[in-house]
Amino acid sequence: MTLHVFMRRFMCRTPTCPRRIFAEQFPDWLPPRARHTQRRRQAVATLG
């Protein structure tokens, strides 16, 4: 199964801001920069 997640991206218009682009995050089920959910990782670990 493949789940396509579309994240909104926000831009900081302040010239002194060290980070220009911010991405929406989903901390309840997907850690930052994760490619798999915690549940999927556990299932793969169980299978060995």
Phi and psi in degrees as a GROMACS rama.xvg file:
@    title "Ramachandran Plot"
@    xaxis  label "Phi"
@    yaxis  label "Psi"
@TYPE xy
-120.535  131.239  THR-2
-114.193  118.544  LEU-3
-93.2543  120.58  HIS-4
-109.59  125.069  VAL-5
-103.587  121.169  PHE-6
-106.48  137.103  MET-7
-76.3237  147.237  ARG-8
-118.764  137.224  ARG-9
-118.871  143.925  PHE-10
-112.954  136.436  MET-11
-91.7768  126.097  CYS-12
-95.2931  2.34825  ARG-13
-78.0152  121.626  THR-14
-59.8141  -30.0916  PRO-15
-88.6321  -0.0881444  THR-16
-70.0908  125.637  CYS-17
-70.9286  -18.8217  PRO-18
-119.14  117.984  ARG-19
-87.6649  -34.3151  ARG-20
-122.53  131.569  ILE-21
-117.714  138.938  PHE-22
-109.485  144.349  ALA-23
-61.2263  144.387  GLU-24
-122.417  156.179  GLN-25
-126.518  73.0419  PHE-26
-65.4491  -20.4078  PRO-27
-70.6823  -27.6255  ASP-28
-139.79  -4.33276  TRP-29
-144.854  109.231  LEU-30
-63.5069  157.664  PRO-31
-55.1374  136.205  PRO-32
62.2362  16.6043  ARG-33
-81.3383  146.245  ALA-34
-102.985  -13.3729  ARG-35
-137.664  150.796  HIS-36
-75.1297  161.475  THR-37
-61.8091  -38.3429  GLN-38
-62.2646  -40.4836  ARG-39
-67.1639  -41.591  ARG-40
-60.5602  -40.2055  ARG-41
-65.8047  -40.073  GLN-42
-63.5408  -42.3921  ALA-43
-66.3587  -39.8905  VAL-44
-65.2926  -36.482  ALA-45
-66.1933  -38.2245  THR-46
-70.3555  -23.523  LEU-47
